[in-house]
Structures are given as structure tokens and as C-alpha cells.
């Protein structure tokens, strides 16, 4: 079977759950997908720090394009190097 069928655009978690729960995914091209870690632990601690305004703007721009978990992921990656 050819795996060239594009994934449909999904606008909610519910739509994604319905697709995964009912569709045969073997026909879809999943090569562009990236692994995602789901976070089940509560986030009950805050970090406040002072940064140069330019650095903060770069972080915000990167987080907007890569997802809001960008800062947390960057910290985790730095610790596991």
C-alpha cells in the first residue's frame, strides 16, 4: 500500500482522538511527524529570572514557532547532555 495520503488538518484534540481511534493510519505519510512527550506531572513551581530584552524576545519568538514548552524542553536537554 502506498503511504502518500496526507494527514487531514485537525483543529482540536477531539478530532485527533477520533482520527486515531477510527482510521487506518497505514496509508498516511507520517514521515514529517516529530515525537512529542506528554507531560502528566503537575507544574507547581515557578522560575523568575532577569534576561536582556533582546534575548527574551528571541526566546518568545522561538517558543511561538516551536510550541510553548520550548523553554522547559531546552532546560531538560541542557541537563541531559
TIVOKE-850197 format. One record per atom (N, C-alpha, C, O): residue number from 0; residue in three letters; atom name; x, y, z. Coordinates in pm, 1 decimal. Layout:
// residues N
+-----+-----+----+----------+----------+----------+
!   k !   r !  a !        x !        y !        z !
+-----+-----+----+----------+----------+----------+
! NUM ! ALA ! CA !        X !        Y !        Z !
...
+-----+-----+----+----------+----------+----------+
This chain:
// residues 81
+-----+-----+----+----------+----------+----------+
!   k !   r !  a !        x !        y !        z !
+-----+-----+----+----------+----------+----------+
!   0 ! UNK !  N !     83.7 !   -118.2 !      0.0 !
!   0 ! UNK ! CA !      0.0 !      0.0 !      0.0 !
!   0 ! UNK !  C !     88.2 !    124.6 !      0.0 !
!   0 ! UNK !  O !    186.7 !    131.2 !     73.5 !
!   1 ! UNK !  N !     53.3 !    222.0 !    -81.2 !
!   1 ! UNK ! CA !    127.8 !    346.9 !    -88.3 !
!   1 ! UNK !  C !     99.6 !    431.7 !     34.9 !
!   1 ! UNK !  O !    -14.4 !    441.6 !     80.1 !
!   2 ! UNK !  N !    205.2 !    492.8 !     88.9 !
!   2 ! UNK ! CA !    190.6 !    576.9 !    207.3 !
!   2 ! UNK !  C !    205.0 !    722.9 !    167.8 !
!   2 ! UNK !  O !    294.0 !    792.8 !    216.2 !
!   3 ! UNK !  N !    117.9 !    768.1 !     80.4 !
!   3 ! UNK ! CA !    129.9 !    904.8 !     33.7 !
!   3 ! UNK !  C !      6.2 !    987.9 !     63.9 !
!   3 ! UNK !  O !     -3.5 !   1102.8 !     20.9 !
!   4 ! UNK !  N !    -86.6 !    931.8 !    136.1 !
!   4 ! UNK ! CA !   -207.7 !   1005.5 !    170.6 !
!   4 ! UNK !  C !   -174.0 !   1108.4 !    279.3 !
!   4 ! UNK !  O !   -125.8 !   1070.4 !    386.0 !
!   5 ! UNK !  N !   -198.6 !   1238.7 !    254.4 !
!   5 ! UNK ! CA !   -165.7 !   1339.4 !    356.2 !
!   5 ! UNK !  C !   -260.2 !   1331.8 !    475.1 !
!   5 ! UNK !  O !   -377.6 !   1297.7 !    461.4 !
!   6 ! UNK !  N !   -206.7 !   1364.3 !    591.4 !
!   6 ! UNK ! CA !   -291.7 !   1369.2 !    709.9 !
!   6 ! UNK !  C !   -390.1 !   1484.6 !    697.3 !
!   6 ! UNK !  O !   -353.4 !   1591.1 !    647.8 !
!   7 ! UNK !  N !   -513.5 !   1465.9 !    740.8 !
!   7 ! UNK ! CA !   -608.2 !   1578.1 !    736.6 !
!   7 ! UNK !  C !   -569.2 !   1683.9 !    839.0 !
!   7 ! UNK !  O !   -505.9 !   1652.8 !    940.0 !
!   8 ! UNK !  N !   -606.4 !   1807.4 !    813.3 !
!   8 ! UNK ! CA !   -582.7 !   1913.7 !    910.3 !
!   8 ! UNK !  C !   -681.7 !   1897.6 !   1024.0 !
!   8 ! UNK !  O !   -802.2 !   1887.8 !   1001.2 !
!   9 ! UNK !  N !   -631.6 !   1895.0 !   1145.5 !
!   9 ! UNK ! CA !   -714.7 !   1875.5 !   1263.2 !
!   9 ! UNK !  C !   -711.5 !   2002.4 !   1346.6 !
!   9 ! UNK !  O !   -605.5 !   2061.6 !   1367.1 !
!  10 ! UNK !  N !   -827.8 !   2043.8 !   1394.4 !
!  10 ! UNK ! CA !   -833.4 !   2170.4 !   1467.3 !
!  10 ! UNK !  C !   -856.0 !   2153.0 !   1616.6 !
!  10 ! UNK !  O !   -867.7 !   2251.4 !   1689.7 !
!  11 ! UNK !  N !   -862.2 !   2027.5 !   1662.6 !
!  11 ! UNK ! CA !   -882.3 !   2006.4 !   1805.8 !
!  11 ! UNK !  C !   -827.4 !   1870.8 !   1847.7 !
!  11 ! UNK !  O !   -806.5 !   1782.2 !   1764.8 !
!  12 ! UNK !  N !   -804.6 !   1856.2 !   1977.3 !
!  12 ! UNK ! CA !   -762.1 !   1727.1 !   2031.0 !
!  12 ! UNK !  C !   -869.0 !   1621.6 !   2004.6 !
!  12 ! UNK !  O !   -836.0 !   1505.9 !   1978.2 !
!  13 ! UNK !  N !   -994.4 !   1659.0 !   2011.1 !
!  13 ! UNK ! CA !  -1105.6 !   1565.3 !   1989.7 !
!  13 ! UNK !  C !  -1099.0 !   1509.3 !   1847.2 !
!  13 ! UNK !  O !  -1115.3 !   1389.0 !   1826.7 !
!  14 ! UNK !  N !  -1075.2 !   1596.3 !   1749.4 !
!  14 ! UNK ! CA !  -1063.9 !   1549.1 !   1610.8 !
!  14 ! UNK !  C !   -946.8 !   1452.4 !   1596.1 !
!  14 ! UNK !  O !   -958.0 !   1351.8 !   1526.1 !
!  15 ! UNK !  N !   -835.1 !   1482.1 !   1661.2 !
!  15 ! UNK ! CA !   -718.9 !   1393.1 !   1655.2 !
!  15 ! UNK !  C !   -750.8 !   1259.1 !   1720.1 !
!  15 ! UNK !  O !   -716.4 !   1154.2 !   1665.7 !
!  16 ! UNK !  N !   -815.9 !   1261.6 !   1835.3 !
!  16 ! UNK ! CA !   -854.1 !   1137.3 !   1903.2 !
!  16 ! UNK !  C !   -947.7 !   1054.3 !   1816.5 !
!  16 ! UNK !  O !   -933.4 !    932.3 !   1808.7 !
!  17 ! UNK !  N !  -1043.0 !   1119.4 !   1751.7 !
!  17 ! UNK ! CA !  -1136.5 !   1047.2 !   1665.0 !
!  17 ! UNK !  C !  -1064.0 !    983.2 !   1546.8 !
!  17 ! UNK !  O !  -1092.7 !    869.3 !   1510.2 !
!  18 ! UNK !  N !   -969.6 !   1057.2 !   1487.1 !
!  18 ! UNK ! CA !   -894.4 !   1002.8 !   1374.1 !
!  18 ! UNK !  C !   -813.0 !    881.5 !   1417.3 !
!  18 ! UNK !  O !   -818.7 !    776.7 !   1353.0 !
!  19 ! UNK !  N !   -737.6 !    895.0 !   1525.2 !
!  19 ! UNK ! CA !   -652.9 !    785.1 !   1572.0 !
!  19 ! UNK !  C !   -737.2 !    666.4 !   1616.3 !
!  19 ! UNK !  O !   -697.5 !    551.4 !   1598.0 !
!  20 ! UNK !  N !   -852.5 !    693.8 !   1674.1 !
!  20 ! UNK ! CA !   -938.3 !    586.1 !   1723.2 !
!  20 ! UNK !  C !  -1011.7 !    509.9 !   1615.0 !
!  20 ! UNK !  O !  -1051.5 !    395.4 !   1636.7 !
!  21 ! UNK !  N !  -1030.7 !    571.2 !   1497.9 !
!  21 ! UNK ! CA !  -1115.4 !    506.0 !   1398.3 !
!  21 ! UNK !  C !  -1049.0 !    483.6 !   1262.6 !
!  21 ! UNK !  O !  -1096.3 !    400.4 !   1185.1 !
!  22 ! UNK !  N !   -941.5 !    554.8 !   1231.7 !
!  22 ! UNK ! CA !   -883.2 !    547.1 !   1097.3 !
!  22 ! UNK !  C !   -774.2 !    441.2 !   1088.4 !
!  22 ! UNK !  O !   -710.3 !    407.2 !   1188.0 !
!  23 ! UNK !  N !   -754.4 !    390.2 !    968.7 !
!  23 ! UNK ! CA !   -641.5 !    303.6 !    938.6 !
!  23 ! UNK !  C !   -525.9 !    395.8 !    900.4 !
!  23 ! UNK !  O !   -525.7 !    452.0 !    790.9 !
!  24 ! UNK !  N !   -429.3 !    411.7 !    987.7 !
!  24 ! UNK ! CA !   -321.8 !    508.1 !    967.8 !
!  24 ! UNK !  C !   -211.7 !    458.4 !    874.9 !
!  24 ! UNK !  O !   -120.0 !    534.3 !    843.4 !
!  25 ! UNK !  N !   -217.9 !    332.6 !    830.1 !
!  25 ! UNK ! CA !   -109.6 !    277.2 !    748.2 !
!  25 ! UNK !  C !    -99.1 !    345.9 !    612.2 !
!  25 ! UNK !  O !      7.2 !    340.6 !    550.4 !
!  26 ! UNK !  N !   -203.5 !    408.9 !    564.3 !
!  26 ! UNK ! CA !   -198.8 !    474.2 !    433.7 !
!  26 ! UNK !  C !   -148.0 !    617.2 !    438.3 !
!  26 ! UNK !  O !   -127.5 !    679.3 !    334.0 !
!  27 ! UNK !  N !   -127.7 !    669.7 !    558.1 !
!  27 ! UNK ! CA !    -85.8 !    808.8 !    571.7 !
!  27 ! UNK !  C !     65.6 !    821.7 !    573.8 !
!  27 ! UNK !  O !    135.9 !    734.8 !    625.3 !
!  28 ! UNK !  N !    114.7 !    930.8 !    517.6 !
!  28 ! UNK ! CA !    257.5 !    961.7 !    521.7 !
!  28 ! UNK !  C !    285.6 !   1029.1 !    656.1 !
!  28 ! UNK !  O !    248.4 !   1144.7 !    676.3 !
!  29 ! UNK !  N !    350.3 !    958.5 !    746.9 !
!  29 ! UNK ! CA !    378.5 !   1009.0 !    881.4 !
!  29 ! UNK !  C !    524.4 !   1053.1 !    895.6 !
!  29 ! UNK !  O !    570.4 !   1077.6 !   1007.1 !
!  30 ! UNK !  N !    597.4 !   1063.5 !    784.4 !
!  30 ! UNK ! CA !    740.7 !   1091.9 !    791.0 !
!  30 ! UNK !  C !    772.5 !   1231.5 !    844.6 !
!  30 ! UNK !  O !    881.8 !   1252.9 !    897.0 !
!  31 ! UNK !  N !    681.4 !   1325.0 !    833.2 !
!  31 ! UNK ! CA !    707.9 !   1461.9 !    879.1 !
!  31 ! UNK !  C !    672.8 !   1482.6 !   1026.1 !
!  31 ! UNK !  O !    698.0 !   1589.8 !   1081.1 !
!  32 ! UNK !  N !    615.7 !   1382.9 !   1089.1 !
!  32 ! UNK ! CA !    577.3 !   1396.8 !   1229.9 !
!  32 ! UNK !  C !    700.5 !   1392.0 !   1319.4 !
!  32 ! UNK !  O !    799.6 !   1326.6 !   1287.1 !
!  33 ! UNK !  N !    693.0 !   1461.1 !   1430.6 !
!  33 ! UNK ! CA !    802.5 !   1458.6 !   1528.1 !
!  33 ! UNK !  C !    749.1 !   1403.4 !   1659.6 !
!  33 ! UNK !  O !    633.5 !   1426.9 !   1694.6 !
!  34 ! UNK !  N !    832.5 !   1330.3 !   1732.3 !
!  34 ! UNK ! CA !    787.4 !   1274.7 !   1860.6 !
!  34 ! UNK !  C !    753.8 !   1386.7 !   1958.5 !
!  34 ! UNK !  O !    818.5 !   1491.5 !   1959.9 !
!  35 ! UNK !  N !    652.6 !   1362.7 !   2039.3 !
!  35 ! UNK ! CA !    610.0 !   1459.1 !   2140.6 !
!  35 ! UNK !  C !    599.8 !   1388.5 !   2273.8 !
!  35 ! UNK !  O !    544.7 !   1278.9 !   2283.7 !
!  36 ! UNK !  N !    653.4 !   1452.4 !   2375.9 !
!  36 ! UNK ! CA !    640.0 !   1397.8 !   2511.4 !
!  36 ! UNK !  C !    518.8 !   1460.4 !   2576.2 !
!  36 ! UNK !  O !    502.0 !   1582.3 !   2574.8 !
!  37 ! UNK !  N !    435.5 !   1377.4 !   2632.3 !
!  37 ! UNK ! CA !    320.6 !   1428.0 !   2705.7 !
!  37 ! UNK !  C !    362.1 !   1448.9 !   2850.0 !
!  37 ! UNK !  O !    436.3 !   1368.6 !   2906.5 !
!  38 ! UNK !  N !    314.5 !   1555.5 !   2908.7 !
!  38 ! UNK ! CA !    353.0 !   1591.8 !   3044.3 !
!  38 ! UNK !  C !    235.1 !   1568.1 !   3138.6 !
!  38 ! UNK !  O !    134.2 !   1638.4 !   3132.5 !
!  39 ! UNK !  N !    249.0 !   1470.4 !   3223.6 !
!  39 ! UNK ! CA !    141.8 !   1436.7 !   3315.4 !
!  39 ! UNK !  C !    165.2 !   1491.3 !   3455.4 !
!  39 ! UNK !  O !     71.1 !   1506.0 !   3533.4 !
!  40 ! UNK !  N !    290.4 !   1521.3 !   3487.0 !
!  40 ! UNK ! CA !    319.4 !   1574.5 !   3620.3 !
!  40 ! UNK !  C !    272.3 !   1718.3 !   3632.8 !
!  40 ! UNK !  O !    275.4 !   1794.2 !   3535.9 !
!  41 ! UNK !  N !    228.9 !   1755.1 !   3751.8 !
!  41 ! UNK ! CA !    183.1 !   1892.1 !   3772.5 !
!  41 ! UNK !  C !    301.9 !   1987.4 !   3769.8 !
!  41 ! UNK !  O !    414.4 !   1951.2 !   3804.3 !
!  42 ! UNK !  N !    273.9 !   2108.2 !   3728.4 !
!  42 ! UNK ! CA !    375.3 !   2213.3 !   3726.2 !
!  42 ! UNK !  C !    344.0 !   2308.3 !   3840.0 !
!  42 ! UNK !  O !    263.4 !   2400.2 !   3824.9 !
!  43 ! UNK !  N !    407.1 !   2286.3 !   3952.7 !
!  43 ! UNK ! CA !    370.9 !   2363.5 !   4071.4 !
!  43 ! UNK !  C !    482.7 !   2456.7 !   4117.6 !
!  43 ! UNK !  O !    473.5 !   2515.1 !   4225.6 !
!  44 ! UNK !  N !    587.4 !   2471.2 !   4037.8 !
!  44 ! UNK ! CA !    696.8 !   2560.7 !   4074.1 !
!  44 ! UNK !  C !    717.2 !   2662.2 !   3962.1 !
!  44 ! UNK !  O !    696.1 !   2631.9 !   3844.7 !
!  45 ! UNK !  N !    758.2 !   2781.8 !   3999.7 !
!  45 ! UNK ! CA !    784.3 !   2888.8 !   3903.4 !
!  45 ! UNK !  C !    930.5 !   2927.7 !   3907.1 !
!  45 ! UNK !  O !    998.9 !   2911.3 !   4008.1 !
!  46 ! UNK !  N !    976.5 !   2979.6 !   3794.4 !
!  46 ! UNK ! CA !   1111.5 !   3032.8 !   3785.6 !
!  46 ! UNK !  C !   1099.7 !   3175.9 !   3734.8 !
!  46 ! UNK !  O !   1035.6 !   3201.6 !   3633.0 !
!  47 ! UNK !  N !   1161.0 !   3266.9 !   3805.4 !
!  47 ! UNK ! CA !   1168.0 !   3406.3 !   3761.5 !
!  47 ! UNK !  C !   1314.3 !   3440.1 !   3741.2 !
!  47 ! UNK !  O !   1398.5 !   3410.6 !   3826.0 !
!  48 ! UNK !  N !   1344.0 !   3502.3 !   3627.8 !
!  48 ! UNK ! CA !   1483.4 !   3540.9 !   3603.5 !
!  48 ! UNK !  C !   1486.2 !   3668.4 !   3520.6 !
!  48 ! UNK !  O !   1392.8 !   3700.3 !   3447.0 !
!  49 ! UNK !  N !   1593.7 !   3737.6 !   3535.0 !
!  49 ! UNK ! CA !   1614.1 !   3859.5 !   3458.4 !
!  49 ! UNK !  C !   1698.3 !   3826.3 !   3335.7 !
!  49 ! UNK !  O !   1801.9 !   3760.6 !   3346.1 !
!  50 ! UNK !  N !   1652.9 !   3872.2 !   3219.9 !
!  50 ! UNK ! CA !   1721.8 !   3848.0 !   3093.5 !
!  50 ! UNK !  C !   1731.5 !   3979.0 !   3016.6 !
!  50 ! UNK !  O !   1650.2 !   4069.2 !   3036.8 !
!  51 ! UNK !  N !   1830.0 !   3989.6 !   2929.2 !
!  51 ! UNK ! CA !   1830.6 !   4103.9 !   2839.8 !
!  51 ! UNK !  C !   1704.8 !   4100.3 !   2751.8 !
!  51 ! UNK !  O !   1662.4 !   3993.0 !   2709.0 !
!  52 ! UNK !  N !   1646.2 !   4215.7 !   2725.2 !
!  52 ! UNK ! CA !   1520.8 !   4221.6 !   2648.8 !
!  52 ! UNK !  C !   1532.8 !   4151.6 !   2513.8 !
!  52 ! UNK !  O !   1439.4 !   4084.1 !   2470.5 !
!  53 ! UNK !  N !   1647.4 !   4167.4 !   2446.9 !
!  53 ! UNK ! CA !   1666.6 !   4105.2 !   2315.9 !
!  53 ! UNK !  C !   1661.6 !   3952.7 !   2325.7 !
!  53 ! UNK !  O !   1600.3 !   3887.1 !   2241.5 !
!  54 ! UNK !  N !   1725.3 !   3896.7 !   2427.3 !
!  54 ! UNK ! CA !   1722.3 !   3751.8 !   2446.2 !
!  54 ! UNK !  C !   1580.3 !   3704.0 !   2474.2 !
!  54 ! UNK !  O !   1536.9 !   3602.7 !   2419.4 !
!  55 ! UNK !  N !   1508.3 !   3775.9 !   2558.7 !
!  55 ! UNK ! CA !   1370.6 !   3737.4 !   2589.7 !
!  55 ! UNK !  C !   1284.0 !   3739.6 !   2464.0 !
!  55 ! UNK !  O !   1201.3 !   3650.3 !   2445.6 !
!  56 ! UNK !  N !   1300.6 !   3837.5 !   2378.6 !
!  56 ! UNK ! CA !   1222.5 !   3844.0 !   2254.5 !
!  56 ! UNK !  C !   1255.7 !   3726.7 !   2163.4 !
!  56 ! UNK !  O !   1166.4 !   3672.3 !   2098.5 !
!  57 ! UNK !  N !   1383.1 !   3686.6 !   2157.3 !
!  57 ! UNK ! CA !   1422.3 !   3571.2 !   2076.1 !
!  57 ! UNK !  C !   1360.7 !   3442.7 !   2132.3 !
!  57 ! UNK !  O !   1314.5 !   3357.1 !   2056.9 !
!  58 ! UNK !  N !   1360.4 !   3430.4 !   2264.1 !
!  58 ! UNK ! CA !   1300.7 !   3312.6 !   2328.4 !
!  58 ! UNK !  C !   1151.4 !   3307.8 !   2298.5 !
!  58 ! UNK !  O !   1098.6 !   3202.1 !   2264.2 !
!  59 ! UNK !  N !   1083.4 !   3420.4 !   2311.1 !
!  59 ! UNK ! CA !    939.6 !   3425.5 !   2283.7 !
!  59 ! UNK !  C !    909.6 !   3388.2 !   2138.9 !
!  59 ! UNK !  O !    815.2 !   3313.9 !   2111.9 !
!  60 ! UNK !  N !    990.1 !   3439.9 !   2045.2 !
!  60 ! UNK ! CA !    968.2 !   3409.3 !   1904.0 !
!  60 ! UNK !  C !    989.6 !   3260.7 !   1876.5 !
!  60 ! UNK !  O !    912.3 !   3199.5 !   1802.8 !
!  61 ! UNK !  N !   1093.3 !   3203.2 !   1934.8 !
!  61 ! UNK ! CA !   1119.9 !   3060.8 !   1915.7 !
!  61 ! UNK !  C !   1010.4 !   2976.6 !   1978.8 !
!  61 ! UNK !  O !    966.7 !   2877.6 !   1920.1 !
!  62 ! UNK !  N !    965.9 !   3014.5 !   2097.4 !
!  62 ! UNK ! CA !    858.3 !   2941.3 !   2165.0 !
!  62 ! UNK !  C !    729.9 !   2947.7 !   2083.3 !
!  62 ! UNK !  O !    655.8 !   2849.6 !   2077.1 !
!  63 ! UNK !  N !    702.9 !   3060.6 !   2021.2 !
!  63 ! UNK ! CA !    582.5 !   3073.6 !   1939.5 !
!  63 ! UNK !  C !    586.7 !   2981.1 !   1818.3 !
!  63 ! UNK !  O !    483.7 !   2927.7 !   1777.3 !
!  64 ! UNK !  N !    704.9 !   2962.0 !   1761.0 !
!  64 ! UNK ! CA !    714.5 !   2876.5 !   1642.8 !
!  64 ! UNK !  C !    730.7 !   2728.3 !   1677.4 !
!  64 ! UNK !  O !    688.8 !   2642.5 !   1599.7 !
!  65 ! UNK !  N !    790.5 !   2697.0 !   1792.0 !
!  65 ! UNK ! CA !    816.6 !   2557.2 !   1827.8 !
!  65 ! UNK !  C !    721.7 !   2503.3 !   1932.5 !
!  65 ! UNK !  O !    722.8 !   2383.2 !   1959.5 !
!  66 ! UNK !  N !    641.4 !   2586.0 !   1991.2 !
!  66 ! UNK ! CA !    549.9 !   2541.4 !   2095.0 !
!  66 ! UNK !  C !    588.1 !   2600.0 !   2229.1 !
!  66 ! UNK !  O !    705.6 !   2626.1 !   2254.9 !
!  67 ! UNK !  N !    492.2 !   2620.1 !   2312.0 !
!  67 ! UNK ! CA !    513.1 !   2689.8 !   2437.8 !
!  67 ! UNK !  C !    599.4 !   2611.9 !   2536.5 !
!  67 ! UNK !  O !    645.7 !   2669.2 !   2635.1 !
!  68 ! UNK !  N !    621.8 !   2484.4 !   2512.9 !
!  68 ! UNK ! CA !    707.0 !   2406.4 !   2603.5 !
!  68 ! UNK !  C !    854.5 !   2421.8 !   2570.1 !
!  68 ! UNK !  O !    938.4 !   2352.2 !   2627.3 !
!  69 ! UNK !  N !    886.7 !   2510.8 !   2479.4 !
!  69 ! UNK ! CA !   1023.5 !   2527.1 !   2431.1 !
!  69 ! UNK !  C !   1123.0 !   2550.5 !   2543.9 !
!  69 ! UNK !  O !   1227.8 !   2485.9 !   2547.5 !
!  70 ! UNK !  N !   1092.9 !   2640.4 !   2635.2 !
!  70 ! UNK ! CA !   1187.4 !   2673.7 !   2741.9 !
!  70 ! UNK !  C !   1209.5 !   2552.7 !   2832.3 !
!  70 ! UNK !  O !   1323.4 !   2522.4 !   2867.7 !
!  71 ! UNK !  N !   1104.0 !   2484.6 !   2869.2 !
!  71 ! UNK ! CA !   1116.6 !   2366.3 !   2954.3 !
!  71 ! UNK !  C !   1196.8 !   2257.7 !   2883.1 !
!  71 ! UNK !  O !   1280.8 !   2192.7 !   2945.3 !
!  72 ! UNK !  N !   1172.2 !   2237.3 !   2754.7 !
!  72 ! UNK ! CA !   1247.0 !   2136.9 !   2678.3 !
!  72 ! UNK !  C !   1394.3 !   2174.4 !   2668.3 !
!  72 ! UNK !  O !   1480.9 !   2087.4 !   2677.8 !
!  73 ! UNK !  N !   1423.6 !   2302.5 !   2649.1 !
!  73 ! UNK ! CA !   1563.1 !   2346.5 !   2641.1 !
!  73 ! UNK !  C !   1635.3 !   2320.3 !   2772.4 !
!  73 ! UNK !  O !   1750.6 !   2277.2 !   2771.9 !
!  74 ! UNK !  N !   1569.6 !   2345.6 !   2883.8 !
!  74 ! UNK ! CA !   1629.9 !   2318.5 !   3014.6 !
!  74 ! UNK !  C !   1656.0 !   2169.0 !   3032.7 !
!  74 ! UNK !  O !   1763.4 !   2129.7 !   3078.2 !
!  75 ! UNK !  N !   1558.3 !   2086.0 !   2997.5 !
!  75 ! UNK ! CA !   1575.0 !   1940.7 !   3011.8 !
!  75 ! UNK !  C !   1689.8 !   1890.4 !   2923.9 !
!  75 ! UNK !  O !   1770.0 !   1808.2 !   2968.3 !
!  76 ! UNK !  N !   1698.1 !   1938.5 !   2801.0 !
!  76 ! UNK ! CA !   1804.8 !   1895.3 !   2710.7 !
!  76 ! UNK !  C !   1941.6 !   1936.3 !   2765.5 !
!  76 ! UNK !  O !   2037.3 !   1859.2 !   2757.2 !
!  77 ! UNK !  N !   1951.0 !   2054.9 !   2820.2 !
!  77 ! UNK ! CA !   2078.0 !   2101.4 !   2875.5 !
!  77 ! UNK !  C !   2120.8 !   2013.6 !   2993.3 !
!  77 ! UNK !  O !   2239.9 !   1988.9 !   3011.8 !
!  78 ! UNK !  N !   2026.7 !   1967.6 !   3071.4 !
!  78 ! UNK ! CA !   2060.0 !   1884.5 !   3186.9 !
!  78 ! UNK !  C !   2100.3 !   1742.9 !   3148.0 !
!  78 ! UNK !  O !   2176.4 !   1678.1 !   3219.8 !
!  79 ! UNK !  N !   2049.3 !   1694.3 !   3034.2 !
!  79 ! UNK ! CA !   2075.4 !   1554.9 !   2995.0 !
!  79 ! UNK !  C !   2189.5 !   1541.9 !   2894.7 !
!  79 ! UNK !  O !   2209.0 !   1434.4 !   2838.0 !
!  80 ! UNK !  N !   2264.0 !   1647.5 !   2872.0 !
!  80 ! UNK ! CA !   2379.1 !   1640.6 !   2780.0 !
!  80 ! UNK !  C !   2495.0 !   1575.9 !   2846.1 !
!  80 ! UNK !  O !   2600.7 !   1561.1 !   2784.8 !
+-----+-----+----+----------+----------+----------+
